[in-house]
Amino acid sequence: MISYSRKSKGLALVLALAMLLALWPGAALAAEPTITGAGMEETGIDGEEIFYFSLLEDGIASSTVIDIAMKTQPTDLEYTSGQSLDLSGLVVTLTYDDESTLEVGYEDFSYMDISTNPAHGTVLLVADHHNQPVEVSCNGQTAYTDNLTVTEPADLQVTGITVKTQPTDLTYTAGQSLDLSGLVVTLTYDDESTLEVGYEDFSYMDITANPAQGTVLSVVGHHNQPVEVSCNGQTAFTDNLTVTASTGRQVTGITVKTQPADLTYTAGQSLDLSGLVVTLTYNDESTLEVGYEDFSYMDITANPAQGTALSVAGHHNQPVEISCNGRTAYTNNLAVTASGGGGGRGNDGGSSGTNNTSAGYVPNPSIATGGDQVTVDLAPNATRVSPTQTNNLIKANQESAVVIQGDQYTITFAQGTMQAVPGQTEYDFGLQMNAGPNYGAIADLAEGSLTLVVSYNHSGPLPAEAAITFNVGTSYEGQTLYYYYYNEANGQLEYVQSAVVGTDGTVTIRQSRCSDYVFTEGRLTGENVIGQSTRIFGEDRYQTAIKISKAYFGKGADTVVLTRGDSSVDALPAVPLAKQYNAPLLLTPPGNLPEEVLNEIKELGAKKVIIIGGPGAVKPEVENTLKADGLEVERIYGRTHYDTAYVIAGKLEGKTGQAVLVNGDKYRTTFPDTLSISSWAGYHGVPILYADSTADRLPEETAKALAELKVTRTILVGGPAVVPNRLESLVPDPQRYGGADCYATNAEVLQALQPNPEKVYAATGKDFADALAGAAVAAQTNAWLILTGEAGKGQNPRGLTAEQEQLLKSAKGNVREVSVFGGPAVVSETTWEAVRTLLELD
């Protein structure tokens, strides 16, 4: 039944037909539609006659929505942070191309293909939703409600938490992942009010679970234990989990389902088992597929193990052996080649040659077996092990680790790893520190970053990969040191790996060959430094930001910029500020500062922390934790994110006469545009300001910033859909960079504004966090920040668009360093390999 009200009854039939066309799009007009109930009428409140029609479809032509307008606002537009959006009362008017209209209430939106953003039921936050409208869309037409008002609870504190509904599943088999679906808790506040929160909204309410969602469960660690749920120091517990072994099942077979992504290596590279999947078969004929990342949980071993430095002699044309419960499977054979001609070496260094025979043999009494290891004590004039001693050590290594102890260093071969190397019968494990025939040349290349030059007496392959630990001194505690191989043939340093110095002043690297090497405090650049490619990532976004800080701010930082890790809107304009202070950009959850983040701040030697965002975005608890550790804290924020960007702009010291303008009302989807310009803006000290695509004028704060900063050139990033053309007339000298999507925009910005990069950093364009922390690094040198998509999807099989691939090709030869921020789950190995290949960097 459809109701229409008209002053003129003569229009009733026409209106009914129009309504019918609107309600049954897609049908062709095959016959005159039937209208029943004509003549049923009553009188409205102002004498208006209301007609009711029941329309029976007999084939009606389609109509198209050409406009949408707000008729009635939602009943509730005011919320407290953490409450869910309720669109009850919302009514819109659709206009069709036949000039008919239709009023639709929220409860019927789904029938009419009307969508809202944010959606009904969204948990609202001050940082994300305050002073923002609800966008209502249909057939490409858009309307907006009045702005929402989202405020923080009035000093309400959680005083209790109870479990209202248990998780749906509390029974698991070891190796399965915890699923908290169905879990609902009740929070009690100090005003005696309560709030029920489902697991999916825990993060919004600063509720944590231990073990966390997705944890791989084990009998030892989780059986008969509850899940602990905490908020504001209050704790509740679920019923106990039941985690059983495979109910008596035994593994009776193992096969390789999917080969490792990479089976081809250069000698010295580390084995990467990413992509490897095996199928376990049990004695009840059931099967289980297990990816490499879960091998440890299922007692599956690999030989050689993940991370093993590969050699031609030891690994070429050999498979990886996968074992579980005495059952074995094999991958396809590895292909391991030398890095050059005969006697070549991989990225762990070492050219072929004879042993240095200046030192004597180690006396047999200096080789001792004790506990679970064999120890070889070296003396200054006794560092060589004879052929007989070498054979004995290889045999002993089958049962015990072998540890070579020198002055200020140890060389450790893990149990079961040593094997004879063809043509190598004895080894000289002596070395020189900050000495040797190549010391002068290496020191010149390392310049002011030199920490330690290591010149091994032995040159060539070792009997296995070794963990080599050096005492570099406690003054380097917590710093990241970079380890380079010196290639005497061409006088170049080749990057090998990085490592963090421990609290005892020691640093450990892993290698399978020996030659001349150097530790440096910073990453080296220049024409005589080659082959620098690194993946930097942690267990989550917060850990990844810490890893980036350790890798690129090894010498410390006086200031740290701290932003919320689950929302980009305040954080993105802070990249130029981080560059101004030469500061890393670290992330924190809104409600508490992780201990690891605080430790990184202290290890950097920072004296000041700049928090981006007000107390509603980054809670006072975070600030209090920093102050309790003696750190100076400055907050930078405004009433809205438009205002916060304005305040940050005013903090930038250099007035460049330029400004960047990006979308501020759809930031949850347009953040890649801001990331694309962030390195350039940061390097040049150009402020990043926000526009509102729904308005016909600039936000007041943005207009004020343009005037106060005396901007004469405005860089607009993004197409007209996000930064409308009508805004161009409101800014000085507008210059737009925008492609068909965010990846096309990324390529366009880099090509136009950063044509000659020496460094390239890659991060996913699907989320902001890794790229944000990386942008603070890229801004230091005006490096490219390439945003990657999902490999294998659509037209981008390698996770890069054609424009991005062409751009990377054009930069080869000029780029000396490339890194990826984020693990293989966010930037696939396929994409990472493509970036390196296009740049022709290993």
C-alpha atoms as one frame of an Amber mdcrd trajectory, in Angstrom:
protein
   0.000   0.000   0.000   1.430   3.430  -0.974   0.006   6.686   0.337   0.047
   9.890  -1.641  -1.438  13.198  -0.568  -2.383  15.814  -3.139  -4.658  18.853
  -3.106  -5.979  17.726  -6.480  -7.670  14.381  -6.797  -7.246  14.597 -10.545
  -3.567  13.893 -10.177  -4.038  10.789  -8.067  -3.834   8.259 -10.891  -0.782
   9.916 -12.419   0.950  10.004  -9.052   0.165   6.396  -8.370   1.712   5.426
 -11.684   4.808   7.471 -10.918   5.128   5.764  -7.572   4.765   2.398  -9.180
   7.545   3.186 -11.625   9.787   4.133  -8.752   9.076   1.042  -6.705   9.485
  -1.533  -9.453  12.597  -0.454 -11.393  13.768  -2.719 -14.149  10.372  -3.823
 -15.459   9.221  -2.922 -18.986   5.807  -1.353 -19.576   3.994  -4.319 -21.072
   0.433  -3.434 -20.182  -1.569  -0.850 -18.382  -0.956  -1.327 -14.661  -3.913
  -2.272 -12.499  -4.835   0.089  -9.662  -7.200  -1.161  -7.021  -8.862   0.683
  -4.210  -9.373   3.902  -6.151 -11.805   6.213  -4.424 -10.704   5.234  -0.907
  -9.995   8.547   0.711 -10.042  10.461   3.913  -9.429  14.026   4.966  -6.075
  15.172   6.313  -5.406  17.702   9.061  -5.658  20.725   6.778  -8.536  19.509
   4.647  -6.153  17.799   2.265  -7.556  14.615   0.739  -5.342  11.553   1.095
  -5.682   8.755  -1.476  -4.538   5.172  -0.908  -3.645   2.886  -3.782  -2.766
  -0.768  -3.939  -0.657  -1.159  -7.073  -0.449  -4.460  -8.871   2.601  -4.834
 -11.104   1.753  -5.646 -14.706   5.176  -4.711 -16.112   6.266  -1.189 -15.324
   9.083   0.830 -16.906  12.067   1.743 -14.702  12.860   5.132 -13.179  16.228
   6.413 -11.979  17.041   8.275  -8.779  18.514  11.658  -9.733  18.496  13.348
  -6.333  18.249  12.645  -2.639  17.312  15.170   0.036  16.956  15.099   3.802
  13.346  15.360   4.924  13.551  14.404   8.598  16.683  14.269  10.733  17.424
  11.222  12.916  15.707  11.473  16.279  19.040  11.460  18.100  22.069  13.433
  16.942  23.777  13.733  20.325  25.843  10.891  21.753  28.439  10.001  24.321
  31.620   8.383  23.011  31.105   4.620  22.885  27.399   4.741  22.166  26.026
   3.270  18.942  24.559   5.360  16.145  20.762   5.138  15.955  19.234   6.340
  12.687  15.637   5.939  13.841  13.471   8.826  12.606  15.643   9.504   9.556
  13.554  10.091   6.411  14.885  11.069   2.984  13.136  12.130  -0.205  14.201
  10.484  -3.454  13.592  12.325  -6.724  13.350  10.321  -9.961  14.020  11.275
 -13.559  10.267  11.381 -14.228  10.016  14.097 -11.541   8.189  11.795  -9.131
   9.348  11.658  -5.528   9.356   9.075  -2.787   9.833   9.444   0.937  11.776
   6.589   2.533  12.299   5.990   6.254  15.534   4.506   7.563  13.925   1.128
   8.226  13.310   0.752   4.452  16.731   1.947   3.249  17.948  -1.543   2.433
  14.978  -2.173   0.119  15.771   0.961  -1.826  19.566   0.432  -1.998  20.181
   3.438   0.227  23.384   3.331   2.274  24.696   5.420   5.173  28.184   6.254
   6.393  28.666   5.758   9.292  26.198   2.889   9.345  23.420   2.288  11.812
  24.916   0.726  14.968  28.433   2.160  14.472  30.185   2.783  17.786  30.819
   6.533  17.830  34.047   8.223  18.931  34.867  11.867  19.505  37.929  11.791
  17.242  36.145  10.129  14.339  32.546  11.332  14.471  32.130  14.545  16.471
  30.899  17.421  14.335  30.580  15.105  11.324  27.352  14.355   9.407  25.922
  11.020   8.377  26.298  10.589   4.612  23.227   9.062   2.942  23.673   7.777
  -0.628  21.570   6.248  -3.379  22.518   5.719  -7.016  25.513   8.055  -6.698
  23.425  10.846  -5.172  24.310  12.030  -1.686  22.692  13.929   1.170  23.896
  14.696   4.673  22.266  14.854   8.062  23.048  17.609  10.491  26.366  17.093
  12.271  26.568  14.597  15.108  27.611  15.765  18.547  29.824  13.171  20.224
  31.231  14.004  23.636  33.344  12.174  26.131  31.485  10.725  29.125  31.311
  13.283  31.907  34.228  11.928  33.984  32.515   8.554  34.216  34.799   5.773
  35.353  34.312   2.064  34.860  33.939   0.571  38.332  32.972  -2.954  37.393
  32.855  -5.452  34.567  30.960  -8.714  34.319  30.523 -11.305  31.604  26.944
 -11.211  30.355  27.236 -13.729  27.524  29.983 -16.333  27.151  31.866 -16.733
  23.863  30.035 -19.045  21.501  32.904 -21.527  21.484  34.854 -22.524  24.596
  36.044 -25.930  23.375  39.073 -26.264  21.125  41.665 -28.643  19.823  45.288
 -27.615  20.335  46.450 -25.488  17.414  43.077 -23.882  16.760  42.658 -20.118
  17.128  40.621 -18.482  19.890  37.337 -17.023  18.657  35.647 -14.571  21.026
  32.521 -14.179  18.886  29.425 -13.996  21.052  31.226 -12.594  24.092  29.317
  -9.714  25.694  30.323  -7.898  28.891  28.488  -5.393  31.049  30.395  -2.297
  32.193  29.247  -0.547  35.354  30.094   3.157  35.816  30.496   5.246  38.944
  27.083   6.829  38.359  25.593   3.299  38.542  24.763   3.303  34.829  25.652
   0.234  32.787  26.635  -0.487  29.200  26.651  -3.816  27.360  29.557  -4.231
  24.952  30.029  -7.036  22.429  33.505  -8.358  21.615  33.549  -6.638  18.228
  33.439  -3.257  20.012  36.025  -3.981  22.716  38.715  -1.864  21.066  36.467
   1.195  21.033  35.881   0.870  24.773  39.507   0.102  25.737  38.546  -3.433
  26.750  41.264  -6.055  26.419  41.143  -9.841  26.391  43.905 -12.225  27.456
  44.466 -14.469  25.567  43.529 -12.235  22.649  41.268 -12.985  19.715  43.067
 -15.228  17.229  45.577 -16.630  19.729  46.676 -20.131  18.747  45.689 -22.284
  21.718  47.741 -25.026  23.356  46.944 -27.568  26.049  49.813 -26.460  28.279
  49.109 -22.767  28.043  45.310 -22.536  27.842  43.464 -25.713  28.912  41.146
 -25.192  31.887  41.991 -21.482  31.908  39.530 -18.604  31.425  39.806 -15.593
  29.139  40.557 -12.520  31.254  38.600  -9.432  30.166  39.791  -6.079  31.536
  38.765  -2.434  31.425  40.088   0.435  33.544  41.716  -1.940  36.017  38.519
  -3.957  36.459  38.569  -7.631  35.504  36.115 -10.369  34.648  36.629 -13.931
  33.480  34.872 -16.176  31.016  34.202 -19.803  31.793  37.300 -21.960  31.413
  38.475 -22.996  27.975  38.717 -26.666  27.149  41.770 -27.289  24.978  42.534
 -30.893  24.193  45.188 -32.636  22.214  43.961 -34.216  19.044  41.631 -36.492
  21.081  44.010 -39.372  20.750  44.725 -38.650  17.121  48.205 -39.300  15.816
  49.835 -37.802  12.766  50.260 -40.651  10.295  51.257 -38.677   7.235  52.497
 -35.288   6.037  52.534 -33.863   2.519  53.489 -30.494   1.063  50.366 -28.745
  -0.196  51.915 -25.407  -1.205  55.602 -24.809  -1.903  57.460 -21.900  -0.251
  57.045 -18.689  -2.230  60.797 -18.527  -2.881  62.988 -21.489  -3.771  65.712
 -19.545  -5.563  68.514 -17.834  -3.610  71.964 -16.347  -3.842  74.516 -17.858
  -1.473  74.402 -16.095   1.876  70.735 -15.183   1.670  68.448 -16.453   4.417
  65.878 -19.183   3.839  62.316 -17.831   3.836  59.588 -20.443   4.242  56.733
 -17.973   3.744  53.944 -19.539   1.715  54.778 -23.105   2.744  51.656 -25.116
   3.663  51.601 -28.797   4.619  48.731 -31.218   5.082  48.787 -33.458   8.149
  46.871 -36.733   8.009  45.695 -38.317  11.273  44.912 -41.893  12.221  41.188
 -41.120  12.085  41.656 -40.165   8.416  41.010 -36.490   9.154  43.387 -33.887
   7.733  44.644 -30.466   8.764  46.369 -27.838   6.641  49.097 -25.937   8.492
  50.938 -22.841   7.240  54.589 -22.299   8.117  53.767 -19.573  10.633  51.941
 -22.180  12.773  54.545 -24.972  12.553  55.802 -24.408  16.099  52.317 -24.855
  17.540  51.932 -28.189  15.797  55.450 -29.509  16.573  56.411 -29.378  12.918
  60.100 -28.803  12.159  61.939 -27.735   9.031  65.520 -28.569   8.063  67.159
 -26.275   7.117  65.226 -23.974   9.418  63.648 -20.613   8.653  66.343 -17.933
   8.481  69.213 -20.334   7.730  71.918 -18.630   5.656  72.114 -20.726   2.502
  75.285 -21.891   0.764  75.935 -23.516  -2.585  77.820 -26.435  -1.015  75.307
 -27.130   1.694  71.935 -26.356   0.146  71.983 -26.138  -3.664  69.725 -28.724
  -5.306  68.579 -29.938  -1.869  64.997 -29.862  -0.519  63.706 -28.568   2.818
  62.779 -31.526   5.017  59.485 -31.080   6.927  58.859 -33.437   9.858  56.065
 -34.121  12.349  55.687 -37.123  14.671  58.328 -39.060  12.750  56.664 -38.420
   9.407  58.549 -36.550   6.716  57.839 -34.581   3.549  60.086 -32.572   1.261
  59.750 -29.326  -0.656  61.018 -28.957  -4.185  64.783 -28.506  -4.366  66.344
 -25.162  -3.535  68.422 -23.399  -6.186  71.359 -21.633  -4.503  73.873 -19.866
  -6.720  77.012 -17.863  -6.044  76.621 -14.115  -6.344  79.155 -13.814  -9.114
  81.767 -15.904 -10.892  83.913 -18.646  -9.325  84.618 -18.190  -5.652  81.709
 -15.765  -5.381  79.915 -14.961  -2.162  76.374 -14.187  -1.081  75.237 -11.235
   0.934  76.992 -12.576   4.065  80.356 -11.822   2.561  83.640 -13.687   2.178
  85.655 -14.359  -0.946  87.501 -17.639  -1.462  91.092 -17.822  -0.318  93.606
 -19.655   1.896  93.693 -19.583   5.647  95.848 -17.147   7.515  98.530 -19.402
   8.998 100.165 -16.826  11.279  98.395 -18.224  14.363  98.973 -21.627  15.967
  96.566 -24.460  16.598  94.285 -24.546  19.607  95.686 -26.973  22.224  93.418
 -29.986  22.794  92.973 -29.128  26.503  91.355 -25.849  25.376  88.498 -27.855
  23.856  86.113 -28.960  26.592  82.708 -30.616  26.738  80.365 -29.513  29.483
  76.601 -29.486  29.832  74.980 -29.164  26.436  77.877 -27.528  24.587  81.459
 -27.956  23.470  83.636 -24.928  24.220  86.755 -23.950  22.283  88.864 -21.341
  24.126  91.030 -19.300  21.787  94.266 -17.576  22.755  95.927 -14.672  20.907
  98.485 -17.033  19.371  96.244 -20.095  19.124  93.105 -19.554  17.022  93.297
 -22.371  14.442  91.558 -25.735  14.697  93.282 -28.591  12.926  91.640 -30.953
  10.443  91.317 -33.600  13.161  89.853 -31.086  15.608  87.466 -29.828  12.912
  86.184 -33.346  12.231  85.767 -33.994  15.956  83.836 -30.749  16.426  81.497
 -31.570  13.526  80.789 -34.972  15.108  80.296 -33.492  18.590  77.953 -30.902
  17.115  75.418 -33.615  16.347  74.724 -33.776  20.090  75.880 -30.383  21.377
  76.268 -26.773  20.397  79.832 -25.676  19.620  80.956 -22.329  21.071  84.200
 -20.678  19.978  85.312 -18.149  22.635  87.680 -15.369  21.650  88.626 -12.041
  23.186  85.445  -9.863  23.132  83.590 -12.216  20.782  82.012 -15.681  20.562
  81.088 -17.813  17.556  78.256 -20.285  18.200  77.150 -23.175  15.982  73.754
 -24.532  17.015  73.446 -28.244  17.704  73.189 -30.394  14.603  74.113 -27.710
  12.088  77.839 -28.225  11.352  78.953 -30.203   8.327  82.117 -30.674   6.325
  82.760 -28.134   3.580  84.422 -29.575   0.456  88.020 -28.361   0.196  87.981
 -26.856   3.706  89.784 -29.041   6.255  90.641 -26.534   9.005  89.575 -23.109
  10.236  91.225 -20.090  11.798  88.627 -18.522  14.103  90.815 -15.561  15.018
  89.952 -12.012  13.988  91.115  -8.437  14.331  88.959  -5.561  15.534  89.542
  -2.077  14.111  92.672  -3.357  12.421  93.695  -5.358   9.373  94.920  -4.511
   5.870  91.572  -3.064   4.744  90.812  -1.058   7.894  91.672   2.335   6.373
  89.533   1.828   3.251  86.578   0.565   5.302  86.819   3.416   7.807  86.764
   5.956   4.966  83.579   4.416   3.547  81.888   4.302   6.951  82.801   7.940
   7.645  81.337   9.258  10.894  79.124   6.211  11.472  81.986   3.777  12.139
  81.504   1.566  15.205  83.667  -1.509  14.666  85.662  -3.038  11.793  85.951
  -6.838  11.933  88.621  -8.629   9.881  88.370 -12.416  10.141  91.490 -14.543
   9.722  89.413 -17.111   7.860  88.059 -16.127   4.458  85.379 -18.321   2.969
  82.530 -20.574   4.089  82.038 -21.721   7.678  80.898 -25.264   8.562  77.413
 -23.854   9.294  75.615 -20.625   9.913  76.991 -19.141  13.114  75.658 -16.669
  15.644  78.579 -14.309  16.233  78.403 -12.004  19.247  80.657  -8.972  19.699
  81.143  -6.792  22.742  80.800  -3.257  21.377  80.256  -1.588  24.757  77.293
  -0.496  26.858  77.456   3.012  25.390  75.644   1.522  22.385  72.909  -0.133
  24.477  69.584  -0.150  22.646  71.017   1.209  19.381  70.551  -0.461  16.021
  73.873  -1.185  14.328  74.202  -1.920  10.617  76.519  -4.661   9.370  78.221
  -4.349   5.962  80.533  -6.650   4.015  83.586  -5.041   2.436  84.076  -6.221
  -1.140  87.792  -5.772  -1.679  87.465  -6.422  -5.422  85.396  -3.271  -6.091
  85.985  -1.281  -2.925  82.298  -1.234  -2.004  80.314  -1.955   1.142  77.375
  -4.326   0.765  74.593  -4.198   3.341  74.053  -7.507   5.170  71.812  -7.037
   8.215  71.042  -4.916  11.261  70.983  -5.831  14.956  70.151  -4.121  18.242
  72.791  -3.845  20.987  71.692  -5.519  24.212  71.825  -4.197  27.755  75.181
  -5.919  28.249  76.718  -4.050  25.317  76.813  -7.035  22.975  75.428  -7.357
  19.465  74.788 -10.620  17.604  74.744 -11.225  13.875  74.344 -14.433  11.887
  76.485 -15.446   8.929  77.861 -18.493   7.152  80.993 -16.992   5.534  83.859
 -14.828   6.728  85.797 -11.888   5.316  86.015  -8.185   6.295  82.984  -6.423
   7.781  82.038  -3.211   9.531  79.386  -2.181  12.052  78.009   1.357  11.669
  75.651   3.428  13.787  73.569   4.576  10.824  72.579   3.260   7.437  75.129
   4.262   4.839  74.412   5.772   1.432  76.549   6.735  -1.505  77.861   5.258
  -4.718  80.067   2.786  -2.833  77.221   1.317  -0.766  75.005  -1.186  -2.570
  72.325  -3.807  -2.167  70.272  -2.235   0.600  66.803  -3.718   0.858  65.034
  -4.376   4.138  61.620  -5.424   5.429  60.768  -3.817   8.743  57.766  -4.985
  10.720  56.508  -6.052  14.111  53.660  -8.102  15.517  51.183  -5.212  15.159
  51.080  -1.566  14.075  52.515  -0.354  17.375  55.429  -2.791  17.214  56.055
  -1.944  13.547  56.349   1.750  14.423  58.848   0.814  17.144  60.864  -1.283
  14.687  60.937   1.619  12.224  62.146   3.920  14.987  64.920   1.518  15.968
  66.020   1.083  12.364  66.180   4.750  11.401  66.704   6.639  14.646  69.508
   4.494  16.032  71.419   7.541  17.223  68.456   8.604  19.330  66.071  11.554
  19.242  65.415  14.417  21.636  61.739  14.567  20.680  59.125  11.936  19.813
  55.788  12.589  18.102  53.083  10.321  19.539  49.755   9.810  17.771  46.727
   7.607  18.117  47.242   4.322  16.277  43.645   3.538  15.356  42.698   6.800
  13.635  44.638   8.711  11.011  42.856  12.048  10.925  44.865  13.947  13.571
  48.090  12.083  12.847  48.636  12.686   9.124  49.208  16.469   9.309  51.881
  15.773  11.945  54.429  14.323   9.493  56.002  17.744   8.724  56.189  18.396
  12.469  58.047  15.103  13.000  60.512  16.097  10.272  61.013  19.507  11.863
  62.089  17.853  15.123  63.910  14.966  13.368  61.612  12.809  15.451  60.222
   9.313  15.007  56.462   8.999  14.868  55.244   6.388  17.350  51.702   5.077
  17.830  49.617   4.403  20.916  46.149   3.030  21.615  43.888   5.857  22.787
  43.484   4.650  26.363  46.888   3.432  27.499  50.548   3.671  26.531  52.042
   0.232  25.784  55.139  -0.539  27.833  57.101  -1.276  24.651  56.349   2.219
  23.303  57.462   3.836  26.558  60.655   1.766  26.516  61.407   2.872  22.954
  60.932   6.522  23.946  63.400   6.027  26.795  65.876   4.106  24.610  65.832
   6.988  22.125  66.934   9.265  24.960  63.972  11.549  24.263  63.331  14.439
  26.616  60.022  15.575  25.115  56.948  13.875  23.691  54.470  15.733  21.490
  51.016  14.148  21.656  48.838  14.844  18.629  45.168  14.973  19.612  43.173
  16.135  22.607  42.251  14.196  25.744  39.273  12.704  23.921  41.527  11.174
  21.274  44.561  10.267  23.385  43.453   9.782  26.964  45.038  11.608  29.931
  46.324   8.236  31.167  48.838   8.231  28.300  50.055  11.707  29.177  50.266
  10.827  32.878  52.388   7.767  32.141  54.862   9.867  30.172  55.063  12.566
  32.830  55.541   9.977  35.560  58.696   8.926  33.708  60.037  12.480  33.818
  59.252  13.353  30.200  58.090  16.784  29.072  54.742  16.470  27.305  53.145
  18.892  24.855  49.677  18.355  23.414  48.732  19.768  20.023  45.042  19.669
  19.168  41.961  21.659  18.265  38.189  21.387  18.585  38.009  19.343  15.372
  40.534  17.683  13.086  40.318  20.728  10.809  41.379  22.812  13.785  44.109
  20.351  14.805  45.643  20.581  11.323  45.522  24.384  11.639  47.282  24.321
  15.010  49.994  21.979  13.675  50.518  24.272  10.680  51.147  27.156  13.051
  53.884  25.150  14.805  55.934  24.716  11.639  58.892  27.062  11.710  59.667
  27.620   8.034  57.034  29.601   6.148  57.281  28.209   2.627  54.351  30.030
   1.051  52.893  26.632   0.174  50.181  24.419   1.633  48.722  21.002   0.882
  44.931  20.616   0.785  43.404  17.147   1.207  39.963  15.770   1.951  38.926
  15.954   5.593  35.357  14.661   5.639  36.008  11.254   4.049  39.378  10.684
   5.712  38.599   7.065   6.532  38.918   6.297   2.815  41.044   9.198   1.499
  44.013   8.816   3.873  46.158   7.295   1.046  46.096  10.664  -0.771  47.521
  12.357   2.307  50.151   9.655   2.754  51.239  10.087  -0.883  52.105  13.750
  -0.305  53.376  13.348   3.278  57.050  12.722   2.502  57.292  15.728   0.176
  55.334  17.952   2.553  57.392  16.842   5.532  60.721  17.320   3.786  59.823
  20.849   2.651  58.003  21.831   5.844  54.717  22.386   4.006  51.573  22.232
   6.199  48.823  19.703   5.426  45.305  21.186   5.737  41.838  19.692   5.392
  38.953  20.567   3.039  35.283  19.624   3.387  33.952  18.182   0.126  30.351
  18.715   1.232  30.686  22.474   1.642  30.911  25.343  -0.799  33.564  27.084
   1.272  36.736  26.158   3.084  36.579  25.218   6.746  37.150  28.328   8.830
  40.403  26.985  10.278  41.787  26.087   6.846  40.991  29.497   5.386  42.593
  31.127   8.408  45.768  29.046   7.993  46.100  29.999   4.310  45.850  33.679
   5.225  48.106  33.625   8.281  50.813  31.595   6.554  50.661  33.881   3.481
  50.241  30.888   1.174  50.794  31.638  -2.509  50.673  28.073  -3.893  48.225
  25.318  -2.926  48.766  21.633  -3.705  45.419  19.814  -4.007  45.744  16.035
  -3.676  42.922  13.831  -4.944  40.319  14.084  -7.680  37.242  16.353  -7.787
  35.184  13.743  -5.947  37.196  14.301  -2.776  38.469  17.869  -3.293  35.755
  19.480  -5.455  36.628  21.781  -8.340  34.553  24.561  -6.775  37.142  24.884
  -3.990  39.932  25.744  -6.426  38.709  29.309  -6.688  39.047  29.700  -2.923
  42.752  28.898  -2.648  45.890  30.619  -4.029  47.405  29.179  -7.212  45.795
  25.724  -7.054  47.752  22.797  -8.522  45.980  19.449  -8.461  47.448  15.950
  -8.418  44.797  13.253  -8.609  44.371   9.964 -10.426  41.607   7.460 -11.025
  42.228   5.909  -7.610  44.564   6.365  -4.662  47.352   4.325  -6.315  47.200
   6.412  -9.488  47.299   9.524  -7.299  50.313   8.072  -5.481  52.205   7.608
  -8.754  51.238  11.051 -10.022  52.405  12.828  -6.867  55.746  11.008  -6.762
  56.474  11.549 -10.446  55.601  15.232 -10.416  57.006  16.359  -7.076  59.800
  13.898  -6.307  61.377  13.044  -9.667  64.862  11.899  -8.528  64.611   9.782
  -5.368  67.603   8.037  -3.823  65.462   6.079  -1.380  62.151   4.272  -1.770
  59.902   3.005   1.003  56.854   0.823   0.406  53.818   0.250   2.631  50.258
  -0.930   2.182  47.673   1.550   0.951  44.879  -0.458   2.576  45.620   0.905
   6.060  47.431   3.976   7.273  49.463   2.939  10.319  52.653   1.420   8.833
  52.886   4.086   6.140  52.318   6.843   8.704  55.267   5.765  10.864  57.301
   5.283   7.680  56.361   8.725   6.373  58.343  10.315   9.223  61.390   8.448
   7.890  60.697   9.187   4.220  60.337  12.892   5.016  63.908  13.001   6.320
  65.286  12.614   2.779  62.289  13.365   0.509  62.094   9.656  -0.286  59.292
   8.010  -2.203  56.516   6.386  -0.204  54.981   3.802  -2.553  51.524   2.607
  -1.503  50.851  -0.977  -2.489  47.626  -2.822  -3.149  46.753  -6.484  -2.730
  48.743  -8.812  -4.953  46.711 -11.030  -7.242  43.621  -8.832  -7.176  42.073
  -7.221 -10.253  44.470  -5.751 -12.760  47.381  -5.624 -10.310  48.775  -9.167
 -10.010  51.872  -7.898  -8.185  50.090  -5.388  -5.961  51.290  -2.432  -8.046
  49.505  -0.495 -10.773  51.026  -0.152 -14.222  51.794   3.500 -13.422  53.609
   2.538 -10.234  55.622  -0.176 -11.963  56.680   2.203 -14.703  57.616   4.775
 -12.090  59.834   2.300 -10.232  61.499   1.238 -13.478  62.326   4.851 -14.229
  64.060   5.213 -10.858  66.431   2.260 -11.152  70.050   3.252 -11.014  69.222
   6.348  -9.003  67.757   4.612  -5.955  70.330   3.278  -3.479  68.030   2.035
  -0.742  64.627   0.377  -0.624  62.663  -0.838   2.396  59.171  -2.105   3.038
  57.240  -1.241   6.181  54.951  -4.046   7.312  55.014  -7.831   7.258  54.132
 -10.230   4.430  50.491 -10.220   5.530  50.089  -6.571   4.470  52.746  -6.236
   1.744  53.092  -9.650   0.140  56.418 -11.188  -0.790  55.227 -11.009  -4.402
  54.871  -7.240  -4.145  58.119  -6.784  -2.218  60.022  -8.832  -4.791  58.436
  -6.797  -7.600  59.571  -3.506  -6.020  63.149  -4.749  -5.638  63.219  -6.244
  -9.128  61.904  -3.084 -10.785  64.563  -1.049  -8.968  67.191  -3.736  -9.633
  68.142  -3.867  -5.972  68.689  -7.114  -4.073
